[in-house]
Amino acid sequence: MRNKIKNAISSTVSDIIKNGGKTSFTEKELKLLNIHIPKVKLVADDIKDIRKRTHLSQAVFAKLLNVSLSSVRQWEQGVKNPNGSTQVLLELLNKQPEILNYRILRNQ
């Protein structure tokens, strides 16, 4: 009986999160419900592909991400990997390449 209840709660909470609902669960509580936040896994070719799908040069891409040109070059060469929020932003760009278009302004 307990497993059925736990599975039902887990499924409900997971659905709430996936649909943008707000929750106040801690990481420990989510783990108890077998809900895990996967790590972002991007390799050099993924990052290069993301940038190319945005139709941006490395320099403009770096400026939009607020990172150095050197960082973008190193990511695309596999020398270094992005970390933290940059990984999440790149993951979002992979799903919606136009997400940063709002940052490109035309001079008036």
C-alpha positions in Angstrom: 0.0 0.0 0.0 2.8 2.5 0.9 4.5 2.0 -2.4 1.3 2.7 -4.3 0.8 5.9 -2.4 4.4 6.9 -2.8 4.2 6.2 -6.6 1.0 8.2 -6.9 2.5 11.2 -5.0 5.7 11.0 -7.0 3.8 10.9 -10.3 1.6 13.9 -9.2 4.5 16.0 -8.1 6.5 15.2 -11.2 3.5 16.2 -13.4 3.1 19.5 -11.4 6.8 20.4 -11.9 6.8 19.4 -15.6 3.7 21.6 -16.2 5.3 24.6 -14.5 3.5 24.4 -11.2 5.1 25.7 -8.1 6.2 23.4 -5.4 8.2 23.9 -2.2 9.8 20.5 -2.0 13.4 20.2 -0.9 15.9 18.2 -2.9 15.9 15.6 -0.1 12.1 15.3 -0.3 12.2 15.0 -4.1 14.8 12.2 -3.8 12.5 10.4 -1.3 9.8 10.5 -4.0 12.3 9.2 -6.6 12.2 12.5 -8.5 15.6 13.5 -9.8 16.8 16.6 -11.6 19.1 15.3 -14.3 22.5 16.9 -14.9 22.9 18.8 -18.2 25.1 16.7 -20.5 26.5 18.8 -23.4 29.6 17.9 -25.4 31.6 20.2 -27.7 29.7 19.2 -30.8 26.4 19.9 -29.0 27.5 23.5 -28.2 28.8 24.1 -31.7 25.5 22.9 -33.1 23.5 25.1 -30.7 25.5 28.1 -31.8 25.1 27.3 -35.5 21.4 26.8 -35.2 21.2 30.4 -33.7 23.1 31.6 -36.8 25.6 33.5 -34.7 29.3 33.9 -34.7 31.3 32.8 -31.7 31.9 36.4 -30.7 28.2 37.3 -30.8 27.2 34.1 -29.1 29.6 34.8 -26.3 28.3 38.3 -25.9 24.7 37.1 -25.7 25.7 34.5 -23.1 27.8 37.1 -21.2 30.9 34.9 -21.4 34.3 35.4 -23.1 34.9 34.5 -26.7 37.7 32.3 -25.3 35.2 30.3 -23.3 33.0 29.6 -26.3 36.0 28.5 -28.3 37.2 26.2 -25.6 33.7 24.7 -25.2 33.4 24.0 -28.9 36.9 22.5 -29.0 36.2 20.3 -26.0 39.0 21.9 -23.9 36.6 23.1 -21.2 33.0 22.6 -20.3 30.4 25.2 -19.4 29.2 25.0 -15.8 26.4 26.0 -13.6 23.7 28.2 -15.0 25.5 28.4 -18.4 24.8 24.7 -18.9 21.1 25.2 -18.2 21.0 28.2 -20.5 22.7 26.2 -23.3 20.2 23.3 -22.7 17.3 25.8 -23.1 18.9 27.2 -26.3 19.2 23.7 -27.6 15.4 23.3 -27.2 14.5 26.9 -28.3 17.4 28.5 -30.3 15.5 31.8 -30.5 15.2 32.3 -26.8 18.0 34.9 -26.6 16.7 36.9 -29.6 15.2 39.5 -27.3 18.8 40.5 -26.3 19.6 41.6 -29.9 18.4 45.2 -30.3 18.4 47.4 -33.3 19.8 50.9 -32.9 17.2 53.5 -33.5 
